Amino acid sequence: MAEASDGSWDDYIDAVGRALALPIEDAWRPAIRANLEVSLRMAKLVDEFSLPDETEPASVFTA
């Protein structure tokens, strides 16, 4: 969802709430909307960061 208006965020919140069977109180909506907007901005930064083709994933270390 790219740069959603408040209305489409509300539609998204409603759809996800229904899909996950989560009750969403109206008082929570501003905080949920703010969290989605911040998450979308962070995801956009990661998505736009280009890596060279020869980039390899880091090794996985376990303790």
N, CA, C and O atoms as CSV, one atom per row, in Angstrom:
chain,resi,resn,atom,element,x,y,z
A,1,MET,N,N,0.839,-1.171,0.000
A,1,MET,CA,C,0.000,0.000,0.000
A,1,MET,C,C,0.887,1.238,0.000
A,1,MET,O,O,1.501,1.549,1.021
A,2,ALA,N,N,0.966,1.920,-1.071
A,2,ALA,CA,C,1.844,3.076,-1.171
A,2,ALA,C,C,1.114,4.346,-0.790
A,2,ALA,O,O,0.074,4.661,-1.369
A,3,GLU,N,N,1.636,5.071,0.161
A,3,GLU,CA,C,1.093,6.350,0.601
A,3,GLU,C,C,-0.431,6.332,0.665
A,3,GLU,O,O,-1.110,7.018,-0.099
A,4,ALA,N,N,-0.938,5.555,1.567
A,4,ALA,CA,C,-2.380,5.407,1.697
A,4,ALA,C,C,-2.997,6.618,2.373
A,4,ALA,O,O,-2.373,7.259,3.219
A,5,SER,N,N,-4.224,6.920,1.992
A,5,SER,CA,C,-4.969,7.965,2.696
A,5,SER,C,C,-5.527,7.354,3.977
A,5,SER,O,O,-5.525,6.134,4.141
A,6,ASP,N,N,-6.003,8.205,4.881
A,6,ASP,CA,C,-6.558,7.699,6.129
A,6,ASP,C,C,-7.660,6.674,5.878
A,6,ASP,O,O,-7.755,5.674,6.590
A,7,GLY,N,N,-8.488,6.918,4.872
A,7,GLY,CA,C,-9.578,5.999,4.572
A,7,GLY,C,C,-9.100,4.633,4.149
A,7,GLY,O,O,-9.648,3.621,4.587
A,8,SER,N,N,-8.078,4.582,3.298
A,8,SER,CA,C,-7.600,3.273,2.866
A,8,SER,C,C,-6.826,2.565,3.974
A,8,SER,O,O,-6.812,1.335,4.023
A,9,TRP,N,N,-6.179,3.325,4.868
A,9,TRP,CA,C,-5.567,2.682,6.047
A,9,TRP,C,C,-6.664,2.049,6.882
A,9,TRP,O,O,-6.502,0.928,7.366
A,10,ASP,N,N,-7.777,2.747,7.059
A,10,ASP,CA,C,-8.878,2.187,7.840
A,10,ASP,C,C,-9.424,0.925,7.181
A,10,ASP,O,O,-9.742,-0.045,7.869
A,11,ASP,N,N,-9.535,0.930,5.859
A,11,ASP,CA,C,-9.988,-0.268,5.142
A,11,ASP,C,C,-9.009,-1.416,5.360
A,11,ASP,O,O,-9.421,-2.553,5.589
A,12,TYR,N,N,-7.712,-1.117,5.290
A,12,TYR,CA,C,-6.679,-2.134,5.497
A,12,TYR,C,C,-6.741,-2.676,6.922
A,12,TYR,O,O,-6.695,-3.888,7.133
A,13,ILE,N,N,-6.844,-1.771,7.901
A,13,ILE,CA,C,-6.921,-2.179,9.305
A,13,ILE,C,C,-8.140,-3.076,9.522
A,13,ILE,O,O,-8.044,-4.102,10.195
A,14,ASP,N,N,-9.270,-2.696,8.961
A,14,ASP,CA,C,-10.488,-3.504,9.089
A,14,ASP,C,C,-10.294,-4.890,8.468
A,14,ASP,O,O,-10.674,-5.898,9.063
A,15,ALA,N,N,-9.708,-4.936,7.280
A,15,ALA,CA,C,-9.522,-6.212,6.581
A,15,ALA,C,C,-8.587,-7.133,7.350
A,15,ALA,O,O,-8.862,-8.324,7.495
A,16,VAL,N,N,-7.487,-6.587,7.839
A,16,VAL,CA,C,-6.535,-7.409,8.581
A,16,VAL,C,C,-7.150,-7.862,9.909
A,16,VAL,O,O,-6.968,-9.004,10.329
A,17,GLY,N,N,-7.873,-6.961,10.557
A,17,GLY,CA,C,-8.551,-7.340,11.796
A,17,GLY,C,C,-9.515,-8.491,11.582
A,17,GLY,O,O,-9.563,-9.424,12.383
A,18,ARG,N,N,-10.293,-8.427,10.488
A,18,ARG,CA,C,-11.218,-9.523,10.176
A,18,ARG,C,C,-10.463,-10.808,9.857
A,18,ARG,O,O,-10.828,-11.883,10.331
A,19,ALA,N,N,-9.402,-10.692,9.047
A,19,ALA,CA,C,-8.648,-11.877,8.639
A,19,ALA,C,C,-8.005,-12.581,9.836
A,19,ALA,O,O,-7.896,-13.807,9.859
A,20,LEU,N,N,-7.580,-11.794,10.830
A,20,LEU,CA,C,-6.934,-12.372,12.004
A,20,LEU,C,C,-7.891,-12.545,13.179
A,20,LEU,O,O,-7.479,-12.965,14.260
A,21,ALA,N,N,-9.145,-12.230,12.974
A,21,ALA,CA,C,-10.170,-12.310,14.022
A,21,ALA,C,C,-9.760,-11.507,15.259
A,21,ALA,O,O,-9.916,-11.961,16.392
A,22,LEU,N,N,-9.229,-10.292,15.012
A,22,LEU,CA,C,-8.816,-9.405,16.090
A,22,LEU,C,C,-9.818,-8.263,16.240
A,22,LEU,O,O,-10.116,-7.565,15.271
A,23,PRO,N,N,-10.330,-8.076,17.436
A,23,PRO,CA,C,-11.176,-6.895,17.630
A,23,PRO,C,C,-10.301,-5.649,17.674
A,23,PRO,O,O,-9.268,-5.640,18.344
A,24,ILE,N,N,-10.704,-4.603,16.971
A,24,ILE,CA,C,-9.924,-3.359,16.930
A,24,ILE,C,C,-10.809,-2.222,17.413
A,24,ILE,O,O,-11.800,-1.874,16.771
A,25,GLU,N,N,-10.442,-1.653,18.543
A,25,GLU,CA,C,-11.209,-0.545,19.101
A,25,GLU,C,C,-10.863,0.744,18.358
A,25,GLU,O,O,-9.736,0.930,17.900
A,26,ASP,N,N,-11.851,1.624,18.247
A,26,ASP,CA,C,-11.650,2.900,17.542
A,26,ASP,C,C,-10.530,3.727,18.165
A,26,ASP,O,O,-9.827,4.444,17.454
A,27,ALA,N,N,-10.357,3.639,19.462
A,27,ALA,CA,C,-9.308,4.408,20.149
A,27,ALA,C,C,-7.911,3.964,19.724
A,27,ALA,O,O,-6.961,4.740,19.837
A,28,TRP,N,N,-7.769,2.736,19.241
A,28,TRP,CA,C,-6.461,2.217,18.829
A,28,TRP,C,C,-6.075,2.630,17.412
A,28,TRP,O,O,-4.897,2.585,17.059
A,29,ARG,N,N,-7.042,3.027,16.603
A,29,ARG,CA,C,-6.789,3.288,15.187
A,29,ARG,C,C,-5.684,4.313,14.911
A,29,ARG,O,O,-4.852,4.065,14.038
A,30,PRO,N,N,-5.635,5.445,15.607
A,30,PRO,CA,C,-4.546,6.393,15.319
A,30,PRO,C,C,-3.153,5.786,15.540
A,30,PRO,O,O,-2.238,6.035,14.755
A,31,ALA,N,N,-2.992,5.002,16.593
A,31,ALA,CA,C,-1.692,4.371,16.862
A,31,ALA,C,C,-1.381,3.297,15.819
A,31,ALA,O,O,-0.238,3.176,15.378
A,32,ILE,N,N,-2.376,2.528,15.428
A,32,ILE,CA,C,-2.170,1.500,14.400
A,32,ILE,C,C,-1.789,2.153,13.083
A,32,ILE,O,O,-0.864,1.706,12.405
A,33,ARG,N,N,-2.507,3.218,12.720
A,33,ARG,CA,C,-2.228,3.953,11.477
A,33,ARG,C,C,-0.802,4.505,11.493
A,33,ARG,O,O,-0.079,4.386,10.504
A,34,ALA,N,N,-0.393,5.113,12.623
A,34,ALA,CA,C,0.957,5.681,12.737
A,34,ALA,C,C,2.006,4.588,12.602
A,34,ALA,O,O,3.025,4.784,11.940
A,35,ASN,N,N,1.764,3.437,13.223
A,35,ASN,CA,C,2.707,2.331,13.137
A,35,ASN,C,C,2.836,1.828,11.704
A,35,ASN,O,O,3.941,1.546,11.241
A,36,LEU,N,N,1.712,1.714,11.003
A,36,LEU,CA,C,1.753,1.272,9.610
A,36,LEU,C,C,2.512,2.257,8.730
A,36,LEU,O,O,3.280,1.849,7.859
A,37,GLU,N,N,2.300,3.550,8.955
A,37,GLU,CA,C,2.983,4.561,8.146
A,37,GLU,C,C,4.492,4.530,8.375
A,37,GLU,O,O,5.259,4.639,7.419
A,38,VAL,N,N,4.929,4.384,9.627
A,38,VAL,CA,C,6.358,4.298,9.926
A,38,VAL,C,C,6.940,3.018,9.330
A,38,VAL,O,O,8.016,3.041,8.733
A,39,SER,N,N,6.231,1.905,9.492
A,39,SER,CA,C,6.708,0.631,8.944
A,39,SER,C,C,6.852,0.693,7.433
A,39,SER,O,O,7.812,0.166,6.872
A,40,LEU,N,N,5.892,1.341,6.773
A,40,LEU,CA,C,5.952,1.475,5.317
A,40,LEU,C,C,7.142,2.330,4.888
A,40,LEU,O,O,7.810,2.014,3.903
A,41,ARG,N,N,7.413,3.423,5.633
A,41,ARG,CA,C,8.577,4.266,5.301
A,41,ARG,C,C,9.887,3.488,5.476
A,41,ARG,O,O,10.793,3.610,4.652
A,42,MET,N,N,9.991,2.687,6.548
A,42,MET,CA,C,11.213,1.892,6.764
A,42,MET,C,C,11.368,0.826,5.688
A,42,MET,O,O,12.473,0.601,5.193
A,43,ALA,N,N,10.284,0.175,5.325
A,43,ALA,CA,C,10.339,-0.846,4.282
A,43,ALA,C,C,10.751,-0.243,2.949
A,43,ALA,O,O,11.483,-0.866,2.180
A,44,LYS,N,N,10.286,0.958,2.678
A,44,LYS,CA,C,10.644,1.636,1.431
A,44,LYS,C,C,12.149,1.916,1.377
A,44,LYS,O,O,12.771,1.775,0.325
A,45,LEU,N,N,12.731,2.315,2.516
A,45,LEU,CA,C,14.179,2.548,2.566
A,45,LEU,C,C,14.951,1.274,2.248
A,45,LEU,O,O,15.917,1.305,1.487
A,46,VAL,N,N,14.532,0.163,2.823
A,46,VAL,CA,C,15.203,-1.119,2.570
A,46,VAL,C,C,15.021,-1.524,1.116
A,46,VAL,O,O,15.972,-1.967,0.472
A,47,ASP,N,N,13.822,-1.377,0.600
A,47,ASP,CA,C,13.525,-1.776,-0.773
A,47,ASP,C,C,14.313,-0.961,-1.791
A,47,ASP,O,O,14.729,-1.492,-2.821
A,48,GLU,N,N,14.522,0.322,-1.513
A,48,GLU,CA,C,15.215,1.199,-2.458
A,48,GLU,C,C,16.737,1.096,-2.373
A,48,GLU,O,O,17.435,1.636,-3.231
A,49,PHE,N,N,17.260,0.415,-1.357
A,49,PHE,CA,C,18.703,0.285,-1.203
A,49,PHE,C,C,19.195,-0.784,-2.176
A,49,PHE,O,O,18.881,-1.965,-2.030
A,50,SER,N,N,19.968,-0.355,-3.167
A,50,SER,CA,C,20.421,-1.323,-4.169
A,50,SER,C,C,21.715,-1.997,-3.717
A,50,SER,O,O,22.598,-1.376,-3.125
A,51,LEU,N,N,21.788,-3.267,-4.016
A,51,LEU,CA,C,22.976,-4.064,-3.705
A,51,LEU,C,C,23.589,-4.532,-5.019
A,51,LEU,O,O,22.873,-4.807,-5.982
A,52,PRO,N,N,24.925,-4.623,-5.053
A,52,PRO,CA,C,25.548,-5.156,-6.269
A,52,PRO,C,C,25.156,-6.627,-6.481
A,52,PRO,O,O,24.830,-7.329,-5.523
A,53,ASP,N,N,25.189,-7.080,-7.720
A,53,ASP,CA,C,24.806,-8.448,-8.051
A,53,ASP,C,C,25.660,-9.493,-7.338
A,53,ASP,O,O,25.187,-10.596,-7.064
A,54,GLU,N,N,26.903,-9.159,-7.037
A,54,GLU,CA,C,27.789,-10.148,-6.410
A,54,GLU,C,C,27.637,-10.216,-4.887
A,54,GLU,O,O,28.396,-10.927,-4.227
A,55,THR,N,N,26.690,-9.503,-4.333
A,55,THR,CA,C,26.467,-9.521,-2.893
A,55,THR,C,C,26.009,-10.898,-2.440
A,55,THR,O,O,25.115,-11.498,-3.037
A,56,GLU,N,N,26.632,-11.388,-1.376
A,56,GLU,CA,C,26.305,-12.714,-0.814
A,56,GLU,C,C,25.633,-12.517,0.545
A,56,GLU,O,O,25.932,-11.549,1.245
A,57,PRO,N,N,24.740,-13.413,0.922
A,57,PRO,CA,C,24.142,-13.308,2.250
A,57,PRO,C,C,25.181,-13.595,3.324
A,57,PRO,O,O,26.141,-14.329,3.089
A,58,ALA,N,N,24.988,-13.019,4.489
A,58,ALA,CA,C,25.904,-13.244,5.604
A,58,ALA,C,C,25.750,-14.676,6.115
A,58,ALA,O,O,24.702,-15.302,5.961
A,59,SER,N,N,26.815,-15.171,6.722
A,59,SER,CA,C,26.764,-16.497,7.329
A,59,SER,C,C,25.810,-16.478,8.517
A,59,SER,O,O,25.585,-15.433,9.127
A,60,VAL,N,N,25.260,-17.622,8.835
A,60,VAL,CA,C,24.374,-17.724,9.987
A,60,VAL,C,C,25.176,-18.342,11.130
A,60,VAL,O,O,25.727,-19.435,11.001
A,61,PHE,N,N,25.229,-17.635,12.233
A,61,PHE,CA,C,25.956,-18.129,13.404
A,61,PHE,C,C,24.942,-18.519,14.473
A,61,PHE,O,O,23.986,-17.787,14.729
A,62,THR,N,N,25.151,-19.653,15.082
A,62,THR,CA,C,24.290,-20.066,16.184
A,62,THR,C,C,25.151,-20.354,17.398
A,62,THR,O,O,26.303,-20.767,17.268
A,63,ALA,N,N,24.597,-20.137,18.567
A,63,ALA,CA,C,25.343,-20.365,19.807
A,63,ALA,C,C,24.905,-21.632,20.465
A,63,ALA,O,O,25.423,-21.989,21.524
